Structure formats: structure tokens, C-alpha cells
Amino acid sequence: MSVTETIKVKLTAALAPAHLEVVDDSHRHRGHGGWREGGETHFNVEIVSDAFAGKSRIERQRMVHEILAAELADRVHALSIKAKSPAE
């Protein structure tokens, strides 16, 4: 399974998002720190979930980082997160 698909599966299982978009943005970072041949190193995630209700931006990002800890420790170099609750 690709890193993109792994991210989608893990976030969907943990947060049951109303909206989830995962974009592999690695091609824009060719030659920069953390980039690897084959991509799947730099990602943008937009997620909307009830699980974020009442949480600060930092708490939301920590939740996502905890869910994706294995990927962040291995292949993923950079992760941009836009996390919102449905009310936002």
C-alpha cells in the first residue's frame, strides 16, 4: 500500500472524517531536505472530523501526528495539516 493510502486508511479509521484529502506534494520538493526518489515524503492533509470539536489547532495536529507516528518516523519528511470540525 502506498504512503498516501496508508495515511487515508489510518485517519479514516481513527477519526471518521466527513472530509479527507491527502495530497502527495513531494514533486514540489525535489532536491530539498528529506526528499527521496519515488516521492511520498511531503504531504498536505485536509481533514474535517467531529473528533476535532472543542480542540485547539495544536491539539488537532497532535492527534494527527499520533495517528501517523510510524509514517512520520520513517518515510514522511513533512506533513502540512488543516484540521477542522464540521462546525467550522
PyMOL Python script that loads the backbone (N, CA, C, O; Angstrom):
from pymol import cmd

cmd.read_pdbstr("""\
ATOM      1  N   MET A   1       0.844  -1.175   0.000  1.00  0.00           N
ATOM      2  CA  MET A   1       0.000   0.000   0.000  1.00  0.00           C
ATOM      3  C   MET A   1       0.895   1.245   0.000  1.00  0.00           C
ATOM      4  O   MET A   1       1.907   1.283   0.700  1.00  0.00           O
ATOM      5  N   SER A   2       0.528   2.245  -0.772  1.00  0.00           N
ATOM      6  CA  SER A   2       1.304   3.480  -0.825  1.00  0.00           C
ATOM      7  C   SER A   2       1.170   4.247   0.487  1.00  0.00           C
ATOM      8  O   SER A   2       0.252   4.001   1.269  1.00  0.00           O
ATOM      9  N   VAL A   3       2.087   5.171   0.720  1.00  0.00           N
ATOM     10  CA  VAL A   3       2.033   6.001   1.918  1.00  0.00           C
ATOM     11  C   VAL A   3       0.749   6.838   1.900  1.00  0.00           C
ATOM     12  O   VAL A   3       0.112   7.016   2.938  1.00  0.00           O
ATOM     13  N   THR A   4       0.375   7.342   0.740  1.00  0.00           N
ATOM     14  CA  THR A   4      -0.860   8.124   0.612  1.00  0.00           C
ATOM     15  C   THR A   4      -2.054   7.297   1.089  1.00  0.00           C
ATOM     16  O   THR A   4      -2.866   7.776   1.880  1.00  0.00           O
ATOM     17  N   GLU A   5      -2.159   6.075   0.616  1.00  0.00           N
ATOM     18  CA  GLU A   5      -3.271   5.206   1.008  1.00  0.00           C
ATOM     19  C   GLU A   5      -3.203   4.855   2.492  1.00  0.00           C
ATOM     20  O   GLU A   5      -4.237   4.796   3.157  1.00  0.00           O
ATOM     21  N   THR A   6      -2.013   4.624   3.016  1.00  0.00           N
ATOM     22  CA  THR A   6      -1.854   4.319   4.436  1.00  0.00           C
ATOM     23  C   THR A   6      -2.347   5.480   5.289  1.00  0.00           C
ATOM     24  O   THR A   6      -3.039   5.275   6.286  1.00  0.00           O
ATOM     25  N   ILE A   7      -1.990   6.695   4.897  1.00  0.00           N
ATOM     26  CA  ILE A   7      -2.443   7.887   5.620  1.00  0.00           C
ATOM     27  C   ILE A   7      -3.963   7.963   5.599  1.00  0.00           C
ATOM     28  O   ILE A   7      -4.587   8.206   6.631  1.00  0.00           O
ATOM     29  N   LYS A   8      -4.559   7.758   4.434  1.00  0.00           N
ATOM     30  CA  LYS A   8      -6.025   7.803   4.315  1.00  0.00           C
ATOM     31  C   LYS A   8      -6.687   6.751   5.194  1.00  0.00           C
ATOM     32  O   LYS A   8      -7.641   7.054   5.910  1.00  0.00           O
ATOM     33  N   VAL A   9      -6.196   5.533   5.146  1.00  0.00           N
ATOM     34  CA  VAL A   9      -6.784   4.431   5.917  1.00  0.00           C
ATOM     35  C   VAL A   9      -6.692   4.707   7.418  1.00  0.00           C
ATOM     36  O   VAL A   9      -7.675   4.543   8.142  1.00  0.00           O
ATOM     37  N   LYS A  10      -5.525   5.121   7.881  1.00  0.00           N
ATOM     38  CA  LYS A  10      -5.327   5.356   9.316  1.00  0.00           C
ATOM     39  C   LYS A  10      -6.186   6.512   9.826  1.00  0.00           C
ATOM     40  O   LYS A  10      -6.816   6.399  10.878  1.00  0.00           O
ATOM     41  N   LEU A  11      -6.216   7.631   9.078  1.00  0.00           N
ATOM     42  CA  LEU A  11      -7.003   8.773   9.523  1.00  0.00           C
ATOM     43  C   LEU A  11      -8.498   8.466   9.474  1.00  0.00           C
ATOM     44  O   LEU A  11      -9.250   8.905  10.344  1.00  0.00           O
ATOM     45  N   THR A  12      -8.927   7.725   8.474  1.00  0.00           N
ATOM     46  CA  THR A  12     -10.342   7.356   8.366  1.00  0.00           C
ATOM     47  C   THR A  12     -10.742   6.446   9.525  1.00  0.00           C
ATOM     48  O   THR A  12     -11.799   6.640  10.125  1.00  0.00           O
ATOM     49  N   ALA A  13      -9.921   5.470   9.839  1.00  0.00           N
ATOM     50  CA  ALA A  13     -10.229   4.540  10.924  1.00  0.00           C
ATOM     51  C   ALA A  13     -10.265   5.236  12.285  1.00  0.00           C
ATOM     52  O   ALA A  13     -11.112   4.920  13.121  1.00  0.00           O
ATOM     53  N   ALA A  14      -9.361   6.168  12.506  1.00  0.00           N
ATOM     54  CA  ALA A  14      -9.243   6.806  13.816  1.00  0.00           C
ATOM     55  C   ALA A  14     -10.191   7.983  14.016  1.00  0.00           C
ATOM     56  O   ALA A  14     -10.638   8.230  15.136  1.00  0.00           O
ATOM     57  N   LEU A  15     -10.507   8.718  12.937  1.00  0.00           N
ATOM     58  CA  LEU A  15     -11.226   9.973  13.096  1.00  0.00           C
ATOM     59  C   LEU A  15     -12.568  10.039  12.364  1.00  0.00           C
ATOM     60  O   LEU A  15     -13.295  11.020  12.520  1.00  0.00           O
ATOM     61  N   ALA A  16     -12.911   9.041  11.586  1.00  0.00           N
ATOM     62  CA  ALA A  16     -14.177   9.014  10.838  1.00  0.00           C
ATOM     63  C   ALA A  16     -14.487  10.386  10.219  1.00  0.00           C
ATOM     64  O   ALA A  16     -15.515  10.987  10.533  1.00  0.00           O
ATOM     65  N   PRO A  17     -13.615  10.874   9.356  1.00  0.00           N
ATOM     66  CA  PRO A  17     -13.790  12.230   8.831  1.00  0.00           C
ATOM     67  C   PRO A  17     -14.981  12.385   7.891  1.00  0.00           C
ATOM     68  O   PRO A  17     -15.344  11.470   7.151  1.00  0.00           O
ATOM     69  N   ALA A  18     -15.576  13.578   7.946  1.00  0.00           N
ATOM     70  CA  ALA A  18     -16.622  13.949   6.989  1.00  0.00           C
ATOM     71  C   ALA A  18     -15.977  14.326   5.658  1.00  0.00           C
ATOM     72  O   ALA A  18     -16.595  14.205   4.599  1.00  0.00           O
ATOM     73  N   HIS A  19     -14.742  14.778   5.725  1.00  0.00           N
ATOM     74  CA  HIS A  19     -13.970  15.140   4.532  1.00  0.00           C
ATOM     75  C   HIS A  19     -12.513  14.810   4.808  1.00  0.00           C
ATOM     76  O   HIS A  19     -12.001  15.087   5.893  1.00  0.00           O
ATOM     77  N   LEU A  20     -11.847  14.217   3.823  1.00  0.00           N
ATOM     78  CA  LEU A  20     -10.426  13.922   3.933  1.00  0.00           C
ATOM     79  C   LEU A  20      -9.793  14.039   2.563  1.00  0.00           C
ATOM     80  O   LEU A  20     -10.237  13.417   1.598  1.00  0.00           O
ATOM     81  N   GLU A  21      -8.758  14.838   2.495  1.00  0.00           N
ATOM     82  CA  GLU A  21      -7.978  14.969   1.268  1.00  0.00           C
ATOM     83  C   GLU A  21      -6.509  14.839   1.627  1.00  0.00           C
ATOM     84  O   GLU A  21      -6.006  15.565   2.484  1.00  0.00           O
ATOM     85  N   VAL A  22      -5.827  13.920   0.975  1.00  0.00           N
ATOM     86  CA  VAL A  22      -4.399  13.704   1.187  1.00  0.00           C
ATOM     87  C   VAL A  22      -3.701  13.896  -0.148  1.00  0.00           C
ATOM     88  O   VAL A  22      -3.981  13.188  -1.116  1.00  0.00           O
ATOM     89  N   VAL A  23      -2.789  14.860  -0.191  1.00  0.00           N
ATOM     90  CA  VAL A  23      -2.094  15.181  -1.432  1.00  0.00           C
ATOM     91  C   VAL A  23      -0.594  14.960  -1.242  1.00  0.00           C
ATOM     92  O   VAL A  23       0.021  15.529  -0.340  1.00  0.00           O
ATOM     93  N   ASP A  24      -0.023  14.130  -2.100  1.00  0.00           N
ATOM     94  CA  ASP A  24       1.423  13.919  -2.122  1.00  0.00           C
ATOM     95  C   ASP A  24       2.039  15.095  -2.880  1.00  0.00           C
ATOM     96  O   ASP A  24       1.894  15.216  -4.097  1.00  0.00           O
ATOM     97  N   ASP A  25       2.714  15.937  -2.148  1.00  0.00           N
ATOM     98  CA  ASP A  25       3.288  17.167  -2.698  1.00  0.00           C
ATOM     99  C   ASP A  25       4.800  17.037  -2.887  1.00  0.00           C
ATOM    100  O   ASP A  25       5.498  18.041  -3.029  1.00  0.00           O
ATOM    101  N   SER A  26       5.296  15.823  -2.888  1.00  0.00           N
ATOM    102  CA  SER A  26       6.740  15.574  -2.920  1.00  0.00           C
ATOM    103  C   SER A  26       7.421  16.147  -4.157  1.00  0.00           C
ATOM    104  O   SER A  26       8.555  16.619  -4.081  1.00  0.00           O
ATOM    105  N   HIS A  27       6.733  16.107  -5.294  1.00  0.00           N
ATOM    106  CA  HIS A  27       7.349  16.586  -6.537  1.00  0.00           C
ATOM    107  C   HIS A  27       7.775  18.058  -6.447  1.00  0.00           C
ATOM    108  O   HIS A  27       8.685  18.485  -7.157  1.00  0.00           O
ATOM    109  N   ARG A  28       7.129  18.819  -5.590  1.00  0.00           N
ATOM    110  CA  ARG A  28       7.470  20.241  -5.426  1.00  0.00           C
ATOM    111  C   ARG A  28       8.706  20.438  -4.558  1.00  0.00           C
ATOM    112  O   ARG A  28       9.205  21.557  -4.438  1.00  0.00           O
ATOM    113  N   HIS A  29       9.206  19.363  -3.954  1.00  0.00           N
ATOM    114  CA  HIS A  29      10.333  19.458  -3.023  1.00  0.00           C
ATOM    115  C   HIS A  29      11.567  18.705  -3.514  1.00  0.00           C
ATOM    116  O   HIS A  29      12.494  18.449  -2.745  1.00  0.00           O
ATOM    117  N   ARG A  30      11.572  18.355  -4.791  1.00  0.00           N
ATOM    118  CA  ARG A  30      12.712  17.634  -5.370  1.00  0.00           C
ATOM    119  C   ARG A  30      14.003  18.413  -5.083  1.00  0.00           C
ATOM    120  O   ARG A  30      14.111  19.610  -5.351  1.00  0.00           O
ATOM    121  N   GLY A  31      14.968  17.685  -4.531  1.00  0.00           N
ATOM    122  CA  GLY A  31      16.264  18.290  -4.234  1.00  0.00           C
ATOM    123  C   GLY A  31      16.340  18.957  -2.871  1.00  0.00           C
ATOM    124  O   GLY A  31      17.428  19.336  -2.438  1.00  0.00           O
ATOM    125  N   HIS A  32      15.210  19.110  -2.182  1.00  0.00           N
ATOM    126  CA  HIS A  32      15.202  19.723  -0.851  1.00  0.00           C
ATOM    127  C   HIS A  32      15.422  18.659   0.209  1.00  0.00           C
ATOM    128  O   HIS A  32      15.384  17.462  -0.079  1.00  0.00           O
ATOM    129  N   GLY A  33      15.651  19.100   1.434  1.00  0.00           N
ATOM    130  CA  GLY A  33      15.862  18.180   2.545  1.00  0.00           C
ATOM    131  C   GLY A  33      14.713  17.205   2.716  1.00  0.00           C
ATOM    132  O   GLY A  33      13.546  17.591   2.647  1.00  0.00           O
ATOM    133  N   GLY A  34      15.042  15.946   2.939  1.00  0.00           N
ATOM    134  CA  GLY A  34      14.039  14.927   3.186  1.00  0.00           C
ATOM    135  C   GLY A  34      13.431  14.306   1.946  1.00  0.00           C
ATOM    136  O   GLY A  34      12.753  13.283   2.044  1.00  0.00           O
ATOM    137  N   TRP A  35      13.656  14.900   0.776  1.00  0.00           N
ATOM    138  CA  TRP A  35      13.090  14.350  -0.456  1.00  0.00           C
ATOM    139  C   TRP A  35      13.817  13.057  -0.803  1.00  0.00           C
ATOM    140  O   TRP A  35      15.029  12.941  -0.620  1.00  0.00           O
ATOM    141  N   ARG A  36      13.061  12.090  -1.305  1.00  0.00           N
ATOM    142  CA  ARG A  36      13.648  10.818  -1.749  1.00  0.00           C
ATOM    143  C   ARG A  36      13.110  10.472  -3.124  1.00  0.00           C
ATOM    144  O   ARG A  36      12.001  10.856  -3.496  1.00  0.00           O
ATOM    145  N   GLU A  37      13.907   9.751  -3.856  1.00  0.00           N
ATOM    146  CA  GLU A  37      13.472   9.257  -5.162  1.00  0.00           C
ATOM    147  C   GLU A  37      12.205   8.437  -4.973  1.00  0.00           C
ATOM    148  O   GLU A  37      12.131   7.610  -4.064  1.00  0.00           O
ATOM    149  N   GLY A  38      11.223   8.655  -5.811  1.00  0.00           N
ATOM    150  CA  GLY A  38       9.948   7.947  -5.697  1.00  0.00           C
ATOM    151  C   GLY A  38       8.883   8.734  -4.963  1.00  0.00           C
ATOM    152  O   GLY A  38       7.718   8.336  -4.937  1.00  0.00           O
ATOM    153  N   GLY A  39       9.278   9.855  -4.364  1.00  0.00           N
ATOM    154  CA  GLY A  39       8.303  10.710  -3.696  1.00  0.00           C
ATOM    155  C   GLY A  39       7.774  10.132  -2.394  1.00  0.00           C
ATOM    156  O   GLY A  39       8.466   9.391  -1.696  1.00  0.00           O
ATOM    157  N   GLU A  40       6.542  10.484  -2.085  1.00  0.00           N
ATOM    158  CA  GLU A  40       5.869  10.075  -0.852  1.00  0.00           C
ATOM    159  C   GLU A  40       6.645  10.494   0.394  1.00  0.00           C
ATOM    160  O   GLU A  40       6.796   9.720   1.339  1.00  0.00           O
ATOM    161  N   THR A  41       7.133  11.735   0.375  1.00  0.00           N
ATOM    162  CA  THR A  41       7.879  12.284   1.506  1.00  0.00           C
ATOM    163  C   THR A  41       7.247  13.552   2.064  1.00  0.00           C
ATOM    164  O   THR A  41       7.450  13.874   3.235  1.00  0.00           O
ATOM    165  N   HIS A  42       6.494  14.271   1.259  1.00  0.00           N
ATOM    166  CA  HIS A  42       5.884  15.546   1.649  1.00  0.00           C
ATOM    167  C   HIS A  42       4.387  15.500   1.335  1.00  0.00           C
ATOM    168  O   HIS A  42       3.989  15.246   0.198  1.00  0.00           O
ATOM    169  N   PHE A  43       3.567  15.748   2.359  1.00  0.00           N
ATOM    170  CA  PHE A  43       2.123  15.631   2.183  1.00  0.00           C
ATOM    171  C   PHE A  43       1.371  16.836   2.732  1.00  0.00           C
ATOM    172  O   PHE A  43       1.810  17.494   3.675  1.00  0.00           O
ATOM    173  N   ASN A  44       0.226  17.103   2.115  1.00  0.00           N
ATOM    174  CA  ASN A  44      -0.749  18.068   2.609  1.00  0.00           C
ATOM    175  C   ASN A  44      -2.005  17.279   2.953  1.00  0.00           C
ATOM    176  O   ASN A  44      -2.499  16.498   2.139  1.00  0.00           O
ATOM    177  N   VAL A  45      -2.524  17.487   4.172  1.00  0.00           N
ATOM    178  CA  VAL A  45      -3.731  16.800   4.617  1.00  0.00           C
ATOM    179  C   VAL A  45      -4.766  17.843   5.013  1.00  0.00           C
ATOM    180  O   VAL A  45      -4.488  18.747   5.801  1.00  0.00           O
ATOM    181  N   GLU A  46      -5.966  17.703   4.452  1.00  0.00           N
ATOM    182  CA  GLU A  46      -7.121  18.491   4.875  1.00  0.00           C
ATOM    183  C   GLU A  46      -8.128  17.504   5.419  1.00  0.00           C
ATOM    184  O   GLU A  46      -8.521  16.563   4.729  1.00  0.00           O
ATOM    185  N   ILE A  47      -8.549  17.718   6.665  1.00  0.00           N
ATOM    186  CA  ILE A  47      -9.454  16.777   7.310  1.00  0.00           C
ATOM    187  C   ILE A  47     -10.484  17.516   8.143  1.00  0.00           C
ATOM    188  O   ILE A  47     -10.167  18.466   8.858  1.00  0.00           O
ATOM    189  N   VAL A  48     -11.730  17.056   8.036  1.00  0.00           N
ATOM    190  CA  VAL A  48     -12.832  17.599   8.819  1.00  0.00           C
ATOM    191  C   VAL A  48     -13.426  16.435   9.602  1.00  0.00           C
ATOM    192  O   VAL A  48     -13.847  15.437   9.018  1.00  0.00           O
ATOM    193  N   SER A  49     -13.459  16.568  10.934  1.00  0.00           N
ATOM    194  CA  SER A  49     -13.950  15.473  11.774  1.00  0.00           C
ATOM    195  C   SER A  49     -14.588  16.014  13.051  1.00  0.00           C
ATOM    196  O   SER A  49     -14.148  17.021  13.605  1.00  0.00           O
ATOM    197  N   ASP A  50     -15.634  15.325  13.505  1.00  0.00           N
ATOM    198  CA  ASP A  50     -16.256  15.659  14.788  1.00  0.00           C
ATOM    199  C   ASP A  50     -15.254  15.510  15.932  1.00  0.00           C
ATOM    200  O   ASP A  50     -15.401  16.156  16.969  1.00  0.00           O
ATOM    201  N   ALA A  51     -14.255  14.679  15.753  1.00  0.00           N
ATOM    202  CA  ALA A  51     -13.254  14.444  16.799  1.00  0.00           C
ATOM    203  C   ALA A  51     -12.470  15.708  17.142  1.00  0.00           C
ATOM    204  O   ALA A  51     -11.851  15.779  18.203  1.00  0.00           O
ATOM    205  N   PHE A  52     -12.487  16.698  16.266  1.00  0.00           N
ATOM    206  CA  PHE A  52     -11.751  17.938  16.494  1.00  0.00           C
ATOM    207  C   PHE A  52     -12.569  19.004  17.221  1.00  0.00           C
ATOM    208  O   PHE A  52     -12.029  20.049  17.583  1.00  0.00           O
ATOM    209  N   ALA A  53     -13.846  18.758  17.437  1.00  0.00           N
ATOM    210  CA  ALA A  53     -14.712  19.743  18.097  1.00  0.00           C
ATOM    211  C   ALA A  53     -14.167  20.066  19.489  1.00  0.00           C
ATOM    212  O   ALA A  53     -13.861  19.169  20.275  1.00  0.00           O
ATOM    213  N   GLY A  54     -14.052  21.353  19.776  1.00  0.00           N
ATOM    214  CA  GLY A  54     -13.572  21.806  21.074  1.00  0.00           C
ATOM    215  C   GLY A  54     -12.079  21.707  21.280  1.00  0.00           C
ATOM    216  O   GLY A  54     -11.585  22.012  22.365  1.00  0.00           O
ATOM    217  N   LYS A  55     -11.347  21.285  20.261  1.00  0.00           N
ATOM    218  CA  LYS A  55      -9.891  21.143  20.362  1.00  0.00           C
ATOM    219  C   LYS A  55      -9.196  22.336  19.714  1.00  0.00           C
ATOM    220  O   LYS A  55      -9.700  22.911  18.749  1.00  0.00           O
ATOM    221  N   SER A  56      -8.039  22.700  20.252  1.00  0.00           N
ATOM    222  CA  SER A  56      -7.235  23.770  19.665  1.00  0.00           C
ATOM    223  C   SER A  56      -6.538  23.251  18.414  1.00  0.00           C
ATOM    224  O   SER A  56      -6.507  22.046  18.165  1.00  0.00           O
ATOM    225  N   ARG A  57      -5.986  24.161  17.634  1.00  0.00           N
ATOM    226  CA  ARG A  57      -5.242  23.784  16.430  1.00  0.00           C
ATOM    227  C   ARG A  57      -4.091  22.843  16.782  1.00  0.00           C
ATOM    228  O   ARG A  57      -3.845  21.865  16.076  1.00  0.00           O
ATOM    229  N   ILE A  58      -3.394  23.140  17.864  1.00  0.00           N
ATOM    230  CA  ILE A  58      -2.262  22.309  18.293  1.00  0.00           C
ATOM    231  C   ILE A  58      -2.730  20.917  18.707  1.00  0.00           C
ATOM    232  O   ILE A  58      -2.104  19.918  18.353  1.00  0.00           O
ATOM    233  N   GLU A  59      -3.828  20.849  19.454  1.00  0.00           N
ATOM    234  CA  GLU A  59      -4.359  19.544  19.865  1.00  0.00           C
ATOM    235  C   GLU A  59      -4.760  18.711  18.652  1.00  0.00           C
ATOM    236  O   GLU A  59      -4.532  17.502  18.628  1.00  0.00           O
ATOM    237  N   ARG A  60      -5.348  19.341  17.659  1.00  0.00           N
ATOM    238  CA  ARG A  60      -5.750  18.644  16.440  1.00  0.00           C
ATOM    239  C   ARG A  60      -4.537  18.091  15.703  1.00  0.00           C
ATOM    240  O   ARG A  60      -4.538  16.946  15.251  1.00  0.00           O
ATOM    241  N   GLN A  61      -3.507  18.918  15.589  1.00  0.00           N
ATOM    242  CA  GLN A  61      -2.299  18.470  14.898  1.00  0.00           C
ATOM    243  C   GLN A  61      -1.618  17.343  15.658  1.00  0.00           C
ATOM    244  O   GLN A  61      -1.090  16.412  15.051  1.00  0.00           O
ATOM    245  N   ARG A  62      -1.628  17.423  16.970  1.00  0.00           N
ATOM    246  CA  ARG A  62      -1.044  16.339  17.773  1.00  0.00           C
ATOM    247  C   ARG A  62      -1.808  15.038  17.565  1.00  0.00           C
ATOM    248  O   ARG A  62      -1.201  13.969  17.497  1.00  0.00           O
ATOM    249  N   MET A  63      -3.119  15.115  17.466  1.00  0.00           N
ATOM    250  CA  MET A  63      -3.927  13.921  17.224  1.00  0.00           C
ATOM    251  C   MET A  63      -3.510  13.252  15.915  1.00  0.00           C
ATOM    252  O   MET A  63      -3.315  12.038  15.861  1.00  0.00           O
ATOM    253  N   VAL A  64      -3.377  14.055  14.867  1.00  0.00           N
ATOM    254  CA  VAL A  64      -2.988  13.525  13.561  1.00  0.00           C
ATOM    255  C   VAL A  64      -1.567  12.952  13.621  1.00  0.00           C
ATOM    256  O   VAL A  64      -1.304  11.882  13.074  1.00  0.00           O
ATOM    257  N   HIS A  65      -0.668  13.655  14.277  1.00  0.00           N
ATOM    258  CA  HIS A  65       0.717  13.182  14.395  1.00  0.00           C
ATOM    259  C   HIS A  65       0.780  11.855  15.146  1.00  0.00           C
ATOM    260  O   HIS A  65       1.560  10.978  14.774  1.00  0.00           O
ATOM    261  N   GLU A  66      -0.018  11.691  16.186  1.00  0.00           N
ATOM    262  CA  GLU A  66      -0.029  10.433  16.937  1.00  0.00           C
ATOM    263  C   GLU A  66      -0.521   9.282  16.067  1.00  0.00           C
ATOM    264  O   GLU A  66       0.030   8.182  16.116  1.00  0.00           O
ATOM    265  N   ILE A  67      -1.550   9.533  15.278  1.00  0.00           N
ATOM    266  CA  ILE A  67      -2.101   8.503  14.398  1.00  0.00           C
ATOM    267  C   ILE A  67      -1.094   8.088  13.331  1.00  0.00           C
ATOM    268  O   ILE A  67      -1.024   6.918  12.953  1.00  0.00           O
ATOM    269  N   LEU A  68      -0.320   9.049  12.851  1.00  0.00           N
ATOM    270  CA  LEU A  68       0.638   8.794  11.766  1.00  0.00           C
ATOM    271  C   LEU A  68       2.081   8.695  12.262  1.00  0.00           C
ATOM    272  O   LEU A  68       3.013   8.911  11.488  1.00  0.00           O
ATOM    273  N   ALA A  69       2.273   8.374  13.529  1.00  0.00           N
ATOM    274  CA  ALA A  69       3.620   8.346  14.125  1.00  0.00           C
ATOM    275  C   ALA A  69       4.589   7.441  13.364  1.00  0.00           C
ATOM    276  O   ALA A  69       5.743   7.814  13.151  1.00  0.00           O
ATOM    277  N   ALA A  70       4.137   6.272  12.959  1.00  0.00           N
ATOM    278  CA  ALA A  70       5.031   5.342  12.260  1.00  0.00           C
ATOM    279  C   ALA A  70       5.488   5.901  10.921  1.00  0.00           C
ATOM    280  O   ALA A  70       6.654   5.759  10.552  1.00  0.00           O
ATOM    281  N   GLU A  71       4.579   6.534  10.194  1.00  0.00           N
ATOM    282  CA  GLU A  71       4.925   7.114   8.888  1.00  0.00           C
ATOM    283  C   GLU A  71       5.855   8.312   9.053  1.00  0.00           C
ATOM    284  O   GLU A  71       6.774   8.500   8.256  1.00  0.00           O
ATOM    285  N   LEU A  72       5.622   9.116  10.076  1.00  0.00           N
ATOM    286  CA  LEU A  72       6.460  10.289  10.322  1.00  0.00           C
ATOM    287  C   LEU A  72       7.861   9.887  10.786  1.00  0.00           C
ATOM    288  O   LEU A  72       8.825  10.619  10.561  1.00  0.00           O
ATOM    289  N   ALA A  73       7.970   8.745  11.422  1.00  0.00           N
ATOM    290  CA  ALA A  73       9.276   8.263  11.879  1.00  0.00           C
ATOM    291  C   ALA A  73      10.065   7.586  10.766  1.00  0.00           C
ATOM    292  O   ALA A  73      11.266   7.356  10.903  1.00  0.00           O
ATOM    293  N   ASP A  74       9.393   7.269   9.666  1.00  0.00           N
ATOM    294  CA  ASP A  74      10.050   6.518   8.596  1.00  0.00           C
ATOM    295  C   ASP A  74      10.125   7.321   7.307  1.00  0.00           C
ATOM    296  O   ASP A  74      11.112   8.019   7.074  1.00  0.00           O
ATOM    297  N   ARG A  75       9.131   7.238   6.492  1.00  0.00           N
ATOM    298  CA  ARG A  75       9.167   7.763   5.117  1.00  0.00           C
ATOM    299  C   ARG A  75       8.793   9.246   5.014  1.00  0.00           C
ATOM    300  O   ARG A  75       9.396   9.975   4.227  1.00  0.00           O
ATOM    301  N   VAL A  76       7.814   9.699   5.790  1.00  0.00           N
ATOM    302  CA  VAL A  76       7.276  11.055   5.641  1.00  0.00           C
ATOM    303  C   VAL A  76       8.203  12.069   6.302  1.00  0.00           C
ATOM    304  O   VAL A  76       8.513  11.973   7.490  1.00  0.00           O
ATOM    305  N   HIS A  77       8.635  13.039   5.508  1.00  0.00           N
ATOM    306  CA  HIS A  77       9.523  14.092   5.999  1.00  0.00           C
ATOM    307  C   HIS A  77       8.738  15.319   6.446  1.00  0.00           C
ATOM    308  O   HIS A  77       9.091  15.950   7.442  1.00  0.00           O
ATOM    309  N   ALA A  78       7.676  15.664   5.717  1.00  0.00           N
ATOM    310  CA  ALA A  78       6.917  16.875   6.021  1.00  0.00           C
ATOM    311  C   ALA A  78       5.423  16.609   5.859  1.00  0.00           C
ATOM    312  O   ALA A  78       4.988  15.944   4.919  1.00  0.00           O
ATOM    313  N   LEU A  79       4.651  17.147   6.803  1.00  0.00           N
ATOM    314  CA  LEU A  79       3.205  16.954   6.790  1.00  0.00           C
ATOM    315  C   LEU A  79       2.539  18.276   7.146  1.00  0.00           C
ATOM    316  O   LEU A  79       2.685  18.780   8.260  1.00  0.00           O
ATOM    317  N   SER A  80       1.804  18.832   6.183  1.00  0.00           N
ATOM    318  CA  SER A  80       1.034  20.047   6.410  1.00  0.00           C
ATOM    319  C   SER A  80      -0.396  19.615   6.733  1.00  0.00           C
ATOM    320  O   SER A  80      -0.988  18.827   5.996  1.00  0.00           O
ATOM    321  N   ILE A  81      -0.953  20.129   7.835  1.00  0.00           N
ATOM    322  CA  ILE A  81      -2.260  19.680   8.298  1.00  0.00           C
ATOM    323  C   ILE A  81      -3.212  20.850   8.425  1.00  0.00           C
ATOM    324  O   ILE A  81      -2.898  21.855   9.063  1.00  0.00           O
ATOM    325  N   LYS A  82      -4.389  20.712   7.806  1.00  0.00           N
ATOM    326  CA  LYS A  82      -5.509  21.625   8.014  1.00  0.00           C
ATOM    327  C   LYS A  82      -6.620  20.769   8.606  1.00  0.00           C
ATOM    328  O   LYS A  82      -7.273  20.012   7.887  1.00  0.00           O
ATOM    329  N   ALA A  83      -6.840  20.884   9.913  1.00  0.00           N
ATOM    330  CA  ALA A  83      -7.808  20.047  10.620  1.00  0.00           C
ATOM    331  C   ALA A  83      -8.920  20.922  11.201  1.00  0.00           C
ATOM    332  O   ALA A  83      -8.657  21.869  11.942  1.00  0.00           O
ATOM    333  N   LYS A  84     -10.161  20.592  10.856  1.00  0.00           N
ATOM    334  CA  LYS A  84     -11.308  21.380  11.322  1.00  0.00           C
ATOM    335  C   LYS A  84     -12.426  20.464  11.797  1.00  0.00           C
ATOM    336  O   LYS A  84     -12.471  19.281  11.459  1.00  0.00           O
ATOM    337  N   SER A  85     -13.317  21.034  12.581  1.00  0.00           N
ATOM    338  CA  SER A  85     -14.536  20.326  12.935  1.00  0.00           C
ATOM    339  C   SER A  85     -15.594  20.721  11.918  1.00  0.00           C
ATOM    340  O   SER A  85     -15.436  21.746  11.254  1.00  0.00           O
ATOM    341  N   PRO A  86     -16.676  19.946  11.765  1.00  0.00           N
ATOM    342  CA  PRO A  86     -17.707  20.280  10.783  1.00  0.00           C
ATOM    343  C   PRO A  86     -18.363  21.645  11.010  1.00  0.00           C
ATOM    344  O   PRO A  86     -18.874  22.246  10.064  1.00  0.00           O
ATOM    345  N   ALA A  87     -18.356  22.133  12.229  1.00  0.00           N
ATOM    346  CA  ALA A  87     -18.975  23.425  12.545  1.00  0.00           C
ATOM    347  C   ALA A  87     -18.152  24.606  12.051  1.00  0.00           C
ATOM    348  O   ALA A  87     -18.639  25.737  12.064  1.00  0.00           O
ATOM    349  N   GLU A  88     -16.944  24.378  11.626  1.00  0.00           N
ATOM    350  CA  GLU A  88     -16.064  25.485  11.191  1.00  0.00           C
ATOM    351  C   GLU A  88     -16.138  25.730   9.706  1.00  0.00           C
ATOM    352  O   GLU A  88     -15.461  26.620   9.192  1.00  0.00           O
TER     353      GLU A  88
END
""", "prot")
cmd.dss("prot")
cmd.show_as("cartoon", "prot")
cmd.util.cbc("prot")
cmd.orient("prot")
